[in-house]
Amino acid sequence: MSALHLAANQTEIVGEKNVPASGIFRDVKLGQRSRLILDGVEVTLDDITLDRIGTRSVELINGAALSLGEVSFASLGASIVYRIGPGCSLTLDANLAEPEIIENTTIEFASDGTGSLKFAPFVNPEWRSLPQLQGWKEGDVVTLVQTRPERFRMEAGRIEPIAPAA
């Protein structure tokens, strides 16, 4: 397993030539305004640190697939954008992060209706934080992995809470 550290303003492209054989990057540090591009590879990022205030981005292109592990630390005011390109997929389990981190997460579909997101909301019913979805089009697939009773649904390109039954 390999570490991946991006300093502030640094861009890194991970493709077939430099992805670890396991496909797993552990000890991932993303500095402010850093940009990670996953080009046609299947990768897991784990033990993620969002360093310093500001936004950073992870872009999936050319059929890349990203599974997110634990977000272990995020500086106050840190945010992240995951951009899902054509034919790409992202798997995000909110239970591996704090609510504040999920609230500061944006998932942007830039896939012309060919991207997919698999999202598991928090199991704790008091934690209702959701990522912001942008750019969703007909054909993009959002799968919500939920416990019973279901607490969220997809509506007009957004993840919406389901009102509790009276």
N, C-alpha and C positions, 0 to 999 in steps of 0.2 A: 504494500500500500504506500502511496506516495503523498507527500505534502504538497500543497499548492498555496503560495503566498503572492498576492498582488498588492503592490504598494499603491499609494494614492496616485490617481491619474494613469495607472499602468493598464495596458491592454495585453491580453494573452489569448491566443487561439489554440485550442486543444483539438487535434484531429487524430487520424489513424497513426501518424508517425510518432506522436508524443503522449498518447494515452497509456496509462499503466496497463499491464496485461490483465490485472484483476478488474480494471474499469473503476476502481475505487480510489478517490482522493480523500485522505483523512488528514485532519489538521489544516483546514482551509481558512485562510485569512483574506478578506476582501476589503481593501482600503477604500477611502472615500473617492468617488468618481472613477473607481476602477471598472474595467469592462472585461468580462470573461466570455469568450465565444466558443461554443461547443459545435464543432463542424462534423456532422455525420457520425458521431460516436455515441455509444451508450455508456453513461457515466453515473456514478453515485458520488455525491459530495456529502461528507460527514464531519462532525465536530467543527462547525462553521462559526467563524468570528466575523462580525461586521464591525470593522474598526473605524472609529471616529464618526462624527456627525456628517450627514450628507447621504446622497444616493449613490448606489453602485448598480451595475446591471450584469445579468447573465443572459446571453442570447443563444438560442438553439436554432441552428440552421442545417439545411441539407439532411433532414430526417433524423436529427439528433434526438436522444432520449435521456432525460435527466430524472434521477430519483434523489430526493433530498433526505438526508439523515438529520441528526440533531444539530440545531442551531444553539451552540453552547453559550455564546455571549454576543450581545449587540450594545454598542455605545448608545447613550441617550441621544435620540434624534437621528439614529442611523436608519436608513430605509433601503429597500432593494426592489428592483424591477426584474422580473423574469419575462423575457420576450420569446414567445413560442412561434417559430417560423413554420413554413409549409412542411407538412408531413412530420412534424416534431411532436414530442410528448413530454409532459412534466408530471411527476408524482410528488405531492406535498401532503404530509401528515402534520396537522397543526399541533398534535400532542407531543411533538418533538421540539417545540419552541414555546416561548412565553407569549401570552396574549398581545403584549405591546409589540412584539416582533411581527406577528401575523397582521396586526392593524397597520403596520408600516410596510406591508408587502403589496406590490402591484403585479398582477399577471396580465401581460399584454399579448393578445392574439394578433399576430402579424402573418397569418397563415392562409388567408383567403378561404376559410372554411375547411381547412384540412388539418388543424391542430387538435391536440387533446390534452385535457387536464384531468387528473385523478386526484381528488381532494378529500381528505378525511378531517372533518371538523373536530373540535375539542370534544372529548367524551364527557368532561365535567360540564353539566348543563348551565352552570353559572358563567362559564367562559363562552361568550357568544362572538368573539372576535372573528372577523372574516377578512380575507385578502380582497383588494379592489380588483375587479375584472374590467379590462378595457379591450375594445376592438373585436369582441365576440361577434361572429357572423354565423348565419345558418350553415350547418355542416360541421362547425367546430363542436367537439364533443367534450362535455364536462360531466364527469362521473363523480357523484357524491357517495363516499363510503361512510355509512352512518350506523349507529346503534339504534335499537328500537326504543321508544317511538322516534321516528324521524323528526328532526328539528329544522331542517332546511330543505329548500327546493330551488331548482333553476327557474328563473322567470325573466324573459326578455334580456338574456345575456348577463343576468346578475344572480348571485346566490342570495336568496331571501329567507329570512326566518319564517317558520310555520307557526301561526298563532296557536298557543296551547288550547286543547279542547276544554270547554267549560264544564 
